[in-house]
Amino acid sequence: MKKLIILGDSILKGVTFSSENGRYKLCLPNYDKLDEEGFEVKNFSKMGATIEYGERVLKEELKDSDDDCIVLFEYGGN
C-alpha cells in the first residue's frame, strides 16, 4: 500500500482563523479520496511543532517504509 506521511505545524494540522468567531479553529482534513486511491495517510502535524520534531518523526516512520512512500513536509516561522 502507498503511504503518505504528513509532517508540519498548525497549517497542515488544519488550524485556520475564523473571522466569524474571532478565533482559531480546527478544520480536520478529509482523506477519503486518498484512501480510495490506495493511500495510507498518516498526519503527524501539530500546533507549535518544530522542524526538530518533524525530523525525529520522519526518521522513525521511514524505518518501516518502502519505496511507495510520499512525504509532505511543511514548517513555517512567525
N, CA, C and O atoms as a printed pandas DataFrame, in Angstrom:
     atom_number atom_name residue_name chain_id  residue_number  x_coord  y_coord  z_coord
0              1         N          MET        A               1    0.846   -1.182    0.000
1              2        CA          MET        A               1    0.000    0.000    0.000
2              3         C          MET        A               1    0.888    1.240    0.000
3              4         O          MET        A               1    1.913    1.281    0.680
4              5         N          LYS        A               2    0.489    2.237   -0.760
5              6        CA          LYS        A               2    1.212    3.503   -0.779
6              7         C          LYS        A               2    0.977    4.237    0.538
7              8         O          LYS        A               2   -0.096    4.142    1.134
8              9         N          LYS        A               3    1.991    4.964    0.980
9             10        CA          LYS        A               3    1.877    5.686    2.243
10            11         C          LYS        A               3    2.161    7.170    2.016
11            12         O          LYS        A               3    3.096    7.527    1.300
12            13         N          LEU        A               4    1.348    8.030    2.630
13            14        CA          LEU        A               4    1.564    9.474    2.626
14            15         C          LEU        A               4    1.804    9.894    4.069
15            16         O          LEU        A               4    0.927    9.753    4.921
16            17         N          ILE        A               5    3.000   10.410    4.334
17            18        CA          ILE        A               5    3.352   10.890    5.670
18            19         C          ILE        A               5    3.326   12.417    5.619
19            20         O          ILE        A               5    4.009   13.034    4.802
20            21         N          ILE        A               6    2.531   13.010    6.496
21            22        CA          ILE        A               6    2.395   14.465    6.544
22            23         C          ILE        A               6    3.019   14.972    7.837
23            24         O          ILE        A               6    2.657   14.533    8.928
24            25         N          LEU        A               7    3.957   15.899    7.701
25            26        CA          LEU        A               7    4.649   16.484    8.849
26            27         C          LEU        A               7    4.604   17.995    8.728
27            28         O          LEU        A               7    4.934   18.549    7.680
28            29         N          GLY        A               8    4.203   18.652    9.778
29            30        CA          GLY        A               8    4.163   20.101    9.725
30            31         C          GLY        A               8    3.669   20.706   11.018
31            32         O          GLY        A               8    3.557   20.050   12.054
32            33         N          ASP        A               9    3.378   21.991   10.910
33            34        CA          ASP        A               9    2.869   22.723   12.062
34            35         C          ASP        A               9    1.363   22.916   11.923
35            36         O          ASP        A               9    0.681   22.078   11.331
36            37         N          SER        A              10    0.847   23.999   12.459
37            38        CA          SER        A              10   -0.596   24.201   12.510
38            39         C          SER        A              10   -1.260   24.255   11.132
39            40         O          SER        A              10   -2.432   23.901   11.011
40            41         N          ILE        A              11   -0.549   24.683   10.104
41            42        CA          ILE        A              11   -1.152   24.786    8.772
42            43         C          ILE        A              11   -1.579   23.409    8.268
43            44         O          ILE        A              11   -2.721   23.229    7.845
44            45         N          LEU        A              12   -0.675   22.448    8.311
45            46        CA          LEU        A              12   -1.026   21.106    7.843
46            47         C          LEU        A              12   -1.912   20.355    8.838
47            48         O          LEU        A              12   -2.556   19.370    8.479
48            49         N          LYS        A              13   -1.941   20.814   10.066
49            50        CA          LYS        A              13   -2.854   20.222   11.047
50            51         C          LYS        A              13   -4.292   20.607   10.719
51            52         O          LYS        A              13   -5.228   19.879   11.049
52            53         N          GLY        A              14   -4.464   21.771   10.058
53            54        CA          GLY        A              14   -5.798   22.224    9.681
54            55         C          GLY        A              14   -6.311   23.378   10.524
55            56         O          GLY        A              14   -7.514   23.638   10.548
56            57         N          VAL        A              15   -5.424   24.069   11.210
57            58        CA          VAL        A              15   -5.826   25.201   12.041
58            59         C          VAL        A              15   -6.004   26.429   11.150
59            60         O          VAL        A              15   -5.090   26.813   10.420
60            61         N          THR        A              16   -7.173   27.032   11.213
61            62        CA          THR        A              16   -7.470   28.233   10.428
62            63         C          THR        A              16   -8.117   29.281   11.326
63            64         O          THR        A              16   -8.669   28.961   12.379
64            65         N          PHE        A              17   -8.042   30.530   10.896
65            66        CA          PHE        A              17   -8.656   31.608   11.668
66            67         C          PHE        A              17  -10.079   31.825   11.181
67            68         O          PHE        A              17  -10.320   31.949    9.980
68            69         N          SER        A              18  -11.010   31.870   12.108
69            70        CA          SER        A              18  -12.410   32.128   11.800
70            71         C          SER        A              18  -12.708   33.584   12.137
71            72         O          SER        A              18  -12.811   33.949   13.309
72            73         N          SER        A              19  -12.847   34.412   11.107
73            74        CA          SER        A              19  -13.169   35.823   11.353
74            75         C          SER        A              19  -14.575   35.955   11.932
75            76         O          SER        A              19  -14.883   36.921   12.630
76            77         N          GLU        A              20  -15.406   34.991   11.639
77            78        CA          GLU        A              20  -16.769   34.976   12.178
78            79         C          GLU        A              20  -16.767   34.850   13.703
79            80         O          GLU        A              20  -17.537   35.519   14.393
80            81         N          ASN        A              21  -15.889   33.981   14.218
81            82        CA          ASN        A              21  -15.806   33.747   15.664
82            83         C          ASN        A              21  -14.691   34.537   16.327
83            84         O          ASN        A              21  -14.640   34.631   17.553
84            85         N          GLY        A              22  -13.791   35.111   15.520
85            86        CA          GLY        A              22  -12.674   35.870   16.072
86            87         C          GLY        A              22  -11.642   35.002   16.778
87            88         O          GLY        A              22  -10.954   35.465   17.687
88            89         N          ARG        A              23  -11.536   33.759   16.366
89            90        CA          ARG        A              23  -10.576   32.850   16.982
90            91         C          ARG        A              23  -10.179   31.757   16.000
91            92         O          ARG        A              23  -10.763   31.625   14.925
92            93         N          TYR        A              24   -9.182   30.983   16.387
93            94        CA          TYR        A              24   -8.724   29.887   15.540
94            95         C          TYR        A              24   -9.599   28.664   15.755
95            96         O          TYR        A              24  -10.146   28.448   16.836
96            97         N          LYS        A              25   -9.720   27.867   14.695
97            98        CA          LYS        A              25  -10.483   26.626   14.801
98            99         C          LYS        A              25   -9.771   25.545   14.002
99           100         O          LYS        A              25   -8.941   25.830   13.139
100          101         N          LEU        A              26  -10.110   24.317   14.306
101          102        CA          LEU        A              26   -9.509   23.169   13.628
102          103         C          LEU        A              26  -10.456   22.666   12.549
103          104         O          LEU        A              26  -11.603   22.319   12.829
104          105         N          CYS        A              27   -9.973   22.629   11.332
105          106        CA          CYS        A              27  -10.723   22.076   10.203
106          107         C          CYS        A              27  -10.043   20.768    9.813
107          108         O          CYS        A              27   -9.020   20.767    9.128
108          109         N          LEU        A              28  -10.611   19.682   10.250
109          110        CA          LEU        A              28   -9.984   18.381   10.000
110          111         C          LEU        A              28  -10.041   18.048    8.518
111          112         O          LEU        A              28  -11.105   18.104    7.901
112          113         N          PRO        A              29   -8.890   17.699    7.948
113          114        CA          PRO        A              29   -8.858   17.335    6.534
114          115         C          PRO        A              29   -9.564   16.009    6.281
115          116         O          PRO        A              29   -9.628   15.145    7.156
116          117         N          ASN        A              30  -10.088   15.865    5.082
117          118        CA          ASN        A              30  -10.771   14.648    4.684
118          119         C          ASN        A              30   -9.874   13.892    3.702
119          120         O          ASN        A              30   -9.590   14.382    2.609
120          121         N          TYR        A              31   -9.441   12.723    4.091
121          122        CA          TYR        A              31   -8.542   11.928    3.265
122          123         C          TYR        A              31   -9.253   10.773    2.564
123          124         O          TYR        A              31   -8.600    9.833    2.110
124          125         N          ASP        A              32  -10.576   10.830    2.470
125          126        CA          ASP        A              32  -11.338    9.729    1.877
126          127         C          ASP        A              32  -10.913    9.429    0.440
127          128         O          ASP        A              32  -10.779    8.263    0.071
128          129         N          LYS        A              33  -10.702   10.457   -0.373
129          130        CA          LYS        A              33  -10.315   10.260   -1.767
130          131         C          LYS        A              33   -8.952    9.564   -1.863
131          132         O          LYS        A              33   -8.755    8.671   -2.688
132          133         N          LEU        A              34   -8.020    9.986   -1.009
133          134        CA          LEU        A              34   -6.704    9.339   -0.992
134          135         C          LEU        A              34   -6.820    7.882   -0.567
135          136         O          LEU        A              34   -6.132    7.017   -1.108
136          137         N          ASP        A              35   -7.678    7.616    0.385
137          138        CA          ASP        A              35   -7.911    6.245    0.839
138          139         C          ASP        A              35   -8.457    5.394   -0.312
139          140         O          ASP        A              35   -8.057    4.243   -0.486
140          141         N          GLU        A              36   -9.365    5.965   -1.086
141          142        CA          GLU        A              36   -9.922    5.252   -2.241
142          143         C          GLU        A              36   -8.842    4.951   -3.283
143          144         O          GLU        A              36   -8.922    3.952   -3.997
144          145         N          GLU        A              37   -7.835    5.820   -3.363
145          146        CA          GLU        A              37   -6.743    5.637   -4.317
146          147         C          GLU        A              37   -5.657    4.700   -3.787
147          148         O          GLU        A              37   -4.648    4.480   -4.457
148          149         N          GLY        A              38   -5.858    4.152   -2.594
149          150        CA          GLY        A              38   -4.928    3.174   -2.051
150          151         C          GLY        A              38   -3.821    3.746   -1.184
151          152         O          GLY        A              38   -2.788    3.103   -0.998
152          153         N          PHE        A              39   -4.021    4.950   -0.647
153          154        CA          PHE        A              39   -3.020    5.566    0.216
154          155         C          PHE        A              39   -3.373    5.376    1.679
155          156         O          PHE        A              39   -4.526    5.522    2.087
156          157         N          GLU        A              40   -2.356    5.049    2.456
157          158        CA          GLU        A              40   -2.472    5.097    3.916
158          159         C          GLU        A              40   -1.929    6.472    4.316
159          160         O          GLU        A              40   -0.759    6.767    4.073
160          161         N          VAL        A              41   -2.763    7.311    4.924
161          162        CA          VAL        A              41   -2.362    8.673    5.275
162          163         C          VAL        A              41   -2.076    8.751    6.768
163          164         O          VAL        A              41   -2.899    8.362    7.597
164          165         N          LYS        A              42   -0.892    9.262    7.092
165          166        CA          LYS        A              42   -0.509    9.485    8.492
166          167         C          LYS        A              42   -0.129   10.950    8.633
167          168         O          LYS        A              42    0.870   11.398    8.070
168          169         N          ASN        A              43   -0.930   11.693    9.388
169          170        CA          ASN        A              43   -0.672   13.121    9.587
170          171         C          ASN        A              43   -0.132   13.331   10.999
171          172         O          ASN        A              43   -0.856   13.168   11.981
172          173         N          PHE        A              44    1.149   13.695   11.091
173          174        CA          PHE        A              44    1.810   13.925   12.377
174          175         C          PHE        A              44    1.942   15.417   12.679
175          176         O          PHE        A              44    2.703   15.801   13.567
176          177         N          SER        A              45    1.222   16.247   11.960
177          178        CA          SER        A              45    1.305   17.697   12.166
178          179         C          SER        A              45    0.681   18.078   13.496
179          180         O          SER        A              45   -0.270   17.450   13.962
180          181         N          LYS        A              46    1.247   19.135   14.106
181          182        CA          LYS        A              46    0.662   19.633   15.347
182          183         C          LYS        A              46    1.039   21.094   15.541
183          184         O          LYS        A              46    2.077   21.555   15.067
184          185         N          MET        A              47    0.182   21.801   16.239
185          186        CA          MET        A              47    0.433   23.217   16.521
186          187         C          MET        A              47    1.726   23.376   17.297
187          188         O          MET        A              47    1.986   22.649   18.255
188          189         N          GLY        A              48    2.530   24.336   16.871
189          190        CA          GLY        A              48    3.765   24.629   17.575
190          191         C          GLY        A              48    4.898   23.671   17.305
191          192         O          GLY        A              48    5.964   23.780   17.912
192          193         N          ALA        A              49    4.685   22.731   16.401
193          194        CA          ALA        A              49    5.741   21.750   16.110
194          195         C          ALA        A              49    6.946   22.439   15.479
195          196         O          ALA        A              49    6.812   23.415   14.741
196          197         N          THR        A              50    8.095   21.919   15.782
197          198        CA          THR        A              50    9.344   22.448   15.219
198          199         C          THR        A              50    9.909   21.456   14.203
199          200         O          THR        A              50    9.493   20.299   14.142
200          201         N          ILE        A              51   10.847   21.928   13.426
201          202        CA          ILE        A              51   11.470   21.060   12.427
202          203         C          ILE        A              51   12.239   19.920   13.092
203          204         O          ILE        A              51   12.381   18.848   12.502
204          205         N          GLU        A              52   12.733   20.134   14.299
205          206        CA          GLU        A              52   13.419   19.066   15.023
206          207         C          GLU        A              52   12.437   17.930   15.339
207          208         O          GLU        A              52   12.779   16.753   15.226
208          209         N          TYR        A              53   11.224   18.294   15.733
209          210        CA          TYR        A              53   10.177   17.290   15.973
210          211         C          TYR        A              53    9.909   16.525   14.680
211          212         O          TYR        A              53    9.839   15.296   14.689
212          213         N          GLY        A              54    9.761   17.241   13.577
213          214        CA          GLY        A              54    9.489   16.619   12.288
214          215         C          GLY        A              54   10.587   15.665   11.865
215          216         O          GLY        A              54   10.310   14.595   11.324
216          217         N          GLU        A              55   11.818   16.042   12.104
217          218        CA          GLU        A              55   12.948   15.190   11.732
218          219         C          GLU        A              55   12.917   13.875   12.519
219          220         O          GLU        A              55   13.139   12.803   11.956
220          221         N          ARG        A              56   12.641   13.967   13.815
221          222        CA          ARG        A              56   12.579   12.752   14.648
222          223         C          ARG        A              56   11.474   11.811   14.170
223          224         O          ARG        A              56   11.689   10.608   14.023
224          225         N          VAL        A              57   10.287   12.377   13.930
225          226        CA          VAL        A              57    9.160   11.554   13.494
226          227         C          VAL        A              57    9.440   10.951   12.122
227          228         O          VAL        A              57    9.154    9.777   11.890
228          229         N          LEU        A              58    9.995   11.744   11.218
229          230        CA          LEU        A              58   10.280   11.271    9.867
230          231         C          LEU        A              58   11.260   10.098    9.887
231          232         O          LEU        A              58   11.037    9.086    9.221
232          233         N          LYS        A              59   12.326   10.235   10.639
233          234        CA          LYS        A              59   13.306    9.148   10.720
234          235         C          LYS        A              59   12.666    7.871   11.243
235          236         O          LYS        A              59   12.946    6.783   10.740
236          237         N          GLU        A              60   11.815    7.995   12.243
237          238        CA          GLU        A              60   11.145    6.834   12.823
238          239         C          GLU        A              60   10.187    6.194   11.817
239          240         O          GLU        A              60   10.165    4.972   11.673
240          241         N          GLU        A              61    9.397    7.012   11.124
241          242        CA          GLU        A              61    8.410    6.491   10.182
242          243         C          GLU        A              61    9.053    5.877    8.938
243          244         O          GLU        A              61    8.530    4.907    8.391
244          245         N          LEU        A              62   10.163    6.423    8.492
245          246        CA          LEU        A              62   10.807    5.911    7.288
246          247         C          LEU        A              62   11.498    4.570    7.508
247          248         O          LEU        A              62   11.814    3.867    6.547
248          249         N          LYS        A              63   11.734    4.213    8.768
249          250        CA          LYS        A              63   12.338    2.908    9.061
250          251         C          LYS        A              63   11.498    1.765    8.502
251          252         O          LYS        A              63   12.029    0.779    7.990
252          253         N          ASP        A              64   10.184    1.911    8.607
253          254        CA          ASP        A              64    9.265    0.842    8.208
254          255         C          ASP        A              64    8.632    1.072    6.844
255          256         O          ASP        A              64    7.705    0.353    6.473
256          257         N          SER        A              65    9.107    2.053    6.094
257          258        CA          SER        A              65    8.501    2.384    4.810
258          259         C          SER        A              65    9.302    1.800    3.654
259          260         O          SER        A              65   10.514    1.603    3.741
260          261         N          ASP        A              66    8.587    1.533    2.578
261          262        CA          ASP        A              66    9.257    1.059    1.378
262          263         C          ASP        A              66    9.343    2.202    0.361
263          264         O          ASP        A              66    9.213    3.373    0.720
264          265         N          ASP        A              67    9.558    1.859   -0.880
265          266        CA          ASP        A              67    9.714    2.879   -1.914
266          267         C          ASP        A              67    8.407    3.580   -2.274
267          268         O          ASP        A              67    8.429    4.616   -2.938
268          269         N          ASP        A              68    7.291    3.041   -1.855
269          270        CA          ASP        A              68    5.990    3.623   -2.171
270          271         C          ASP        A              68    5.537    4.579   -1.079
271          272         O          ASP        A              68    4.431    4.454   -0.553
272          273         N          CYS        A              69    6.387    5.524   -0.743
273          274        CA          CYS        A              69    6.107    6.458    0.340
274          275         C          CYS        A              69    6.323    7.902   -0.146
275          276         O          CYS        A              69    7.339    8.218   -0.764
276          277         N          ILE        A              70    5.356    8.752    0.143
277          278        CA          ILE        A              70    5.440   10.171   -0.188
278          279         C          ILE        A              70    5.435   10.936    1.127
279          280         O          ILE        A              70    4.677   10.615    2.042
280          281         N          VAL        A              71    6.294   11.956    1.211
281          282        CA          VAL        A              71    6.356   12.781    2.418
282          283         C          VAL        A              71    5.986   14.211    2.060
283          284         O          VAL        A              71    6.568   14.799    1.148
284          285         N          LEU        A              72    5.020   14.770    2.776
285          286        CA          LEU        A              72    4.649   16.173    2.652
286          287         C          LEU        A              72    5.173   16.855    3.922
287          288         O          LEU        A              72    4.749   16.530    5.031
288          289         N          PHE        A              73    6.079   17.781    3.747
289          290        CA          PHE        A              73    6.843   18.373    4.855
290          291         C          PHE        A              73    6.699   19.887    4.772
291          292         O          PHE        A              73    7.107   20.490    3.779
292          293         N          GLU        A              74    6.116   20.523    5.816
293          294        CA          GLU        A              74    5.924   21.984    5.800
294          295         C          GLU        A              74    6.058   22.520    7.212
295          296         O          GLU        A              74    5.322   22.120    8.114
296          297         N          TYR        A              75    6.994   23.418    7.391
297          298        CA          TYR        A              75    7.134   24.129    8.667
298          299         C          TYR        A              75    7.359   25.600    8.338
299          300         O          TYR        A              75    8.120   25.938    7.432
300          301         N          GLY        A              76    6.696   26.454    9.077
301          302        CA          GLY        A              76    6.848   27.884    8.851
302          303         C          GLY        A              76    7.458   28.545   10.074
303          304         O          GLY        A              76    7.869   27.884   11.028
304          305         N          GLY        A              77    7.504   29.821   10.020
305          306        CA          GLY        A              77    8.030   30.590   11.153
306          307         C          GLY        A              77    7.310   31.905   11.254
307          308         O          GLY        A              77    6.920   32.504   10.252
308          309         N          ASN        A              78    7.144   32.337   12.457
309          310        CA          ASN        A              78    6.482   33.633   12.676
310          311         C          ASN        A              78    7.515   34.677   13.022
311          312         O          ASN        A              78    7.170   35.837   13.245
